[in-house]
Amino acid sequence: MLVLLCSALTPPLQNYFQVDSNGTHTNPHSWNTVANMLYLESPAGSGDTGGFSQCIAKGKPVACCWNDKTQGVAYGHTLLAFFKAFPELSRSEFYLAGESYAGQYAKDLCCAFLK
């Protein structure tokens, strides 16, 4: 299983879809042909002034407040919940990849996930 940390979904979509002189088509050599893929997007509340998503506490929207370490912990909780929901994937080899700011998130996620 490959987990890809994304600061935007553009890079993974560029891998899956190809645009060339023949138009737009799917890439027969994209990563998802050789691995189960899980894309983790930017933290809740990231994005434009309205954010792409919200932080929720006790069923109500609250202000999001992240730093690199707390986001690593949040990604760790996300992966644990994912593997609980799909235990058959928890037995697969696990790879973590990313681009851009994922260089920061990846190490914090690994620290949180291994604790």
Contact map, one row per residue, 1 for C-alpha under 8 A:
1110000000000000000000000000000000111100000000000000000000000000000000000000000000000000100111100000000000000000000
1111000000000000000000000000000000111100000000000000000000000000000000000000000000000000000001111000000000000000000
1111100000000000000000000000000000001111000000000000000000000000000000000000000000000000000001111000000000000000000
0111110000000000000000000000000000001111000000000000000000000000000000000000000000000000000000011100000000000000000
0011111000000000000000000000000000000011110000000000000000000000000000000000000000000000000000011110010011000000000
0001111110100000000000000000000000000011110000000000000000000000000000000000000000000000000000000111010000000000000
0000111110000000000000000000000000000000110000000000000000000000000000000000000000000000000000000011110000000000000
0000011111100000000000000000000000000000110000000000000000000000000000000000000000000000000000000000000000000000000
0000011111111000000000000000000000000000100000000000000000000000000000000000000000000000000000000000000000000000000
0000000111111100000000000000000000000000000000000000000000000000000000000000000000000000000000000000000000000000000
0000010111111110000000000000000000000000000000000000000000000000000000000000000000000000000000000000000000000000000
0000000011111111000000000000000000000000000000000000000000000000000000000000000000000000000000000000000000000000000
0000000011111111100000000000000000000000000000000000000000000000000000000000000000000000000000000000000000000000000
0000000001111111110000000000000000000000000000000000000000000000000000000000000000000000000000000000000000000000000
0000000000111111110000000010011000000000000000000000000000000000000000000000000000000000000000000000000000000000000
0000000000011111110000000110011100000000000000000000000000000000000000000000000000000000000000000000000000000000000
0000000000001111111000011110000000000000000000000000000000000000000000000000000000000000000000000000000000000000000
0000000000000111111100011110000000000000000000000000000000000000000000000000000000000000000000000000000000000000000
0000000000000000111111111000000000000000000000000000000000000000000000000000000000000000000000000000000000000000000
0000000000000000011111110000000000000000000000000000000000000000000000000000000000000000000000000000000000000000000
0000000000000000001111100000000000000000000000000000000000000000000000000000000000000000000000000000000000000000000
0000000000000000001111110000000000000000000000000000000000000000000000000000000000000000000000000000000000000000000
0000000000000000001111111000000000000000000000000000000000000000000000000000000000000000000000000000000000000000000
0000000000000000111101111100000000000000000000000000000000000000000000000000000000000000000000000000000000000000000
0000000000000000111000111110000000000000000000000000000000000000000000000000000000000000000000000000000000000000000
0000000000000001110000011111000000000000000000000000000000000000000000000000000000000000000000000000000000000000000
0000000000000011110000001111110000000000000000000000000000000000000000000000000000000000000000000000000000000000000
0000000000000000000000000111110010000000000000000000000000000000000000000000000000000000000000000000000000000000000
0000000000000000000000000011111010000000000000000000000000000000000000000000000000000000000000000000000000000000000
0000000000000011000000000011111111000000000000000000000000000000000000000000000000000000000000000000000000000000000
0000000000000011000000000000111111101000000000000000000000000000000000000000000000000000000000000000000000000000000
0000000000000001000000000000011111111000000000000000000000000000000000000000000000000000000000000000000000000000000
0000000000000000000000000001111111100000000000000000000000000000000000000000000000000000000000000000000000000000000
0000000000000000000000000000011111110000000000000000000000000000000000000000000000000000000000000000000000000000000
1100000000000000000000000000001111111000000000000000000000000000000000000000000000000000000000000000000000000000000
1100000000000000000000000000000101111100000000000000000000000000000000000000000000000000000000000000000000000000000
1111000000000000000000000000001100111110000000000000000000000000000000000000000000000000000000000000000000000000000
1111000000000000000000000000000000011111000000000000000000000000000000000000000000000000000000000000000000000000000
0011110000000000000000000000000000001111100000000000000000000000000000000000000000000000000000000000000000000000000
0011110000000000000000000000000000000111110000000000000000000000000000000010000000000000000000000000000000000000000
0000111110000000000000000000000000000011111000000000000000000000000000000000000000000000000000000000000000000000000
0000111100000000000000000000000000000001111101000000000000000000000000000000000000000000000000000000000000000000000
0000000000000000000000000000000000000000111111000000000000000000010000100000000000000000000000000000000000000000000
0000000000000000000000000000000000000000011111000011111000000001000000000000000000000000000000000000000000000000000
0000000000000000000000000000000000000000001111100111111000000011000000000000000000000000000000000000000000000000000
0000000000000000000000000000000000000000011111110011100000000000000000000000000000000000000000000000000000000000000
0000000000000000000000000000000000000000000011111111000000000000000000000000000000000000000000000000000000000000000
0000000000000000000000000000000000000000000001111111000000000000000000000000000000000000000000000000000000000000000
0000000000000000000000000000000000000000000000111110000000000000000000000000000000000000000000000000000000000000000
0000000000000000000000000000000000000000000010111111000000000000000000000000000000000000000000000000000000000000000
0000000000000000000000000000000000000000000111111111110000000000000000000000000000000000000000000000000000000000000
0000000000000000000000000000000000000000000111110111110000000000000000000000000000000000000000000000000000000000000
0000000000000000000000000000000000000000000111000011111000000000000000000000000000000000000000000000000000000000000
0000000000000000000000000000000000000000000110000011111100001111000000000000000000000000000000000000000000000000000
0000000000000000000000000000000000000000000110000000111110001111000000000000000000000000000000000000000000000000000
0000000000000000000000000000000000000000000000000000011111111100000000000000000000000000000000000000000000000000000
0000000000000000000000000000000000000000000000000000001111111100000000000000000000000000000000000000000000000000000
0000000000000000000000000000000000000000000000000000000111110000000000000000000000000000000000000000000000000000000
0000000000000000000000000000000000000000000000000000000111111000000000000000000000000000000000000000000000000000000
0000000000000000000000000000000000000000000000000000000111111100000000000000000000000000000000000000000000000000000
0000000000000000000000000000000000000000000000000000011110111110000000000000000000000000000000000000000000000000000
0000000000000000000000000000000000000000000000000000011110011111000000000000000000000000000000000000000000000000000
0000000000000000000000000000000000000000000010000000011000001111100000000000000000000000000000000000000000000000000
0000000000000000000000000000000000000000000110000000011000000111110000000000000000000000000000000000000000000000000
0000000000000000000000000000000000000000000000000000000000000011111000000000000000000000000000000000000000000000000
0000000000000000000000000000000000000000001000000000000000000001111101100000000000000000000000000000000000000000000
0000000000000000000000000000000000000000000000000000000000000000111111100000000000000000000000000000000000000000000
0000000000000000000000000000000000000000000000000000000000000000011111110000000000000000000000000000000110010000000
0000000000000000000000000000000000000000000000000000000000000000001111111000000000000000000000000000000010011000000
0000000000000000000000000000000000000000000000000000000000000000011111111100000000000000000000000000000000000000000
0000000000000000000000000000000000000000001000000000000000000000011111111110000000000000000000000000000010011000000
0000000000000000000000000000000000000000000000000000000000000000000111111111000000000000000000000000000011111111000
0000000000000000000000000000000000000000000000000000000000000000000011111111100000000000000000000000000000011001100
0000000000000000000000000000000000000000000000000000000000000000000001111111110000000000000000000000000000000000000
0000000000000000000000000000000000000001000000000000000000000000000000111111111000000000000000000000000000001000000
0000000000000000000000000000000000000000000000000000000000000000000000011111111100000000000000000000000000001101100
0000000000000000000000000000000000000000000000000000000000000000000000001111111110000000000000000000000000000000100
0000000000000000000000000000000000000000000000000000000000000000000000000111111111000000000000000000000000000000000
0000000000000000000000000000000000000000000000000000000000000000000000000011111111100000000000000000000000000000000
0000000000000000000000000000000000000000000000000000000000000000000000000001111111110000000000000000000000000000000
0000000000000000000000000000000000000000000000000000000000000000000000000000111111111000000000000000000000000000000
0000000000000000000000000000000000000000000000000000000000000000000000000000011111111100000000000000000000000000000
0000000000000000000000000000000000000000000000000000000000000000000000000000001111111111110000000000000000000000000
0000000000000000000000000000000000000000000000000000000000000000000000000000000111111110000000000000000000000000000
0000000000000000000000000000000000000000000000000000000000000000000000000000000011111110000000000000000000000000000
0000000000000000000000000000000000000000000000000000000000000000000000000000000001111111110000000000000000000000000
0000000000000000000000000000000000000000000000000000000000000000000000000000000000111111111000000000000000000000000
0000000000000000000000000000000000000000000000000000000000000000000000000000000000100111111100000000000000000000000
1000000000000000000000000000000000000000000000000000000000000000000000000000000000100111111100000000000000000000000
0000000000000000000000000000000000000000000000000000000000000000000000000000000000100111111100000000000000000000000
0000000000000000000000000000000000000000000000000000000000000000000000000000000000000011111110000000000000000000000
1000000000000000000000000000000000000000000000000000000000000000000000000000000000000001111111000000000000000000000
1000000000000000000000000000000000000000000000000000000000000000000000000000000000000000001111100000000000000000000
1110000000000000000000000000000000000000000000000000000000000000000000000000000000000000000111110000000000000000000
1110000000000000000000000000000000000000000000000000000000000000000000000000000000000000000011111000000000000000000
0111100000000000000000000000000000000000000000000000000000000000000000000000000000000000000001111100000001000000000
0111100000000000000000000000000000000000000000000000000000000000000000000000000000000000000000111110010001000000000
0001110000000000000000000000000000000000000000000000000000000000000000000000000000000000000000011111111001000000000
0000111000000000000000000000000000000000000000000000000000000000000000000000000000000000000000001111111000000000000
0000011000000000000000000000000000000000000000000000000000000000000000000000000000000000000000000111111000000000000
0000001000000000000000000000000000000000000000000000000000000000000000000000000000000000000000000111111110000000000
0000111000000000000000000000000000000000000000000000000000000000000000000000000000000000000000001111111111000000000
0000000000000000000000000000000000000000000000000000000000000000000000000000000000000000000000000111111111100000000
0000000000000000000000000000000000000000000000000000000000000000000100000000000000000000000000000000111111110000000
0000100000000000000000000000000000000000000000000000000000000000000110110000000000000000000000000000111111111000000
0000100000000000000000000000000000000000000000000000000000000000000000010000000000000000000000011100011111111100000
0000000000000000000000000000000000000000000000000000000000000000000000010000000000000000000000000000001111111110000
0000000000000000000000000000000000000000000000000000000000000000000110111000000000000000000000000000000111111111000
0000000000000000000000000000000000000000000000000000000000000000000010111011000000000000000000000000000011111111100
0000000000000000000000000000000000000000000000000000000000000000000000010001000000000000000000000000000001111111110
0000000000000000000000000000000000000000000000000000000000000000000000010000000000000000000000000000000000111111111
0000000000000000000000000000000000000000000000000000000000000000000000011001000000000000000000000000000000011111111
0000000000000000000000000000000000000000000000000000000000000000000000001001100000000000000000000000000000001111111
0000000000000000000000000000000000000000000000000000000000000000000000000000000000000000000000000000000000000111111
0000000000000000000000000000000000000000000000000000000000000000000000000000000000000000000000000000000000000011111
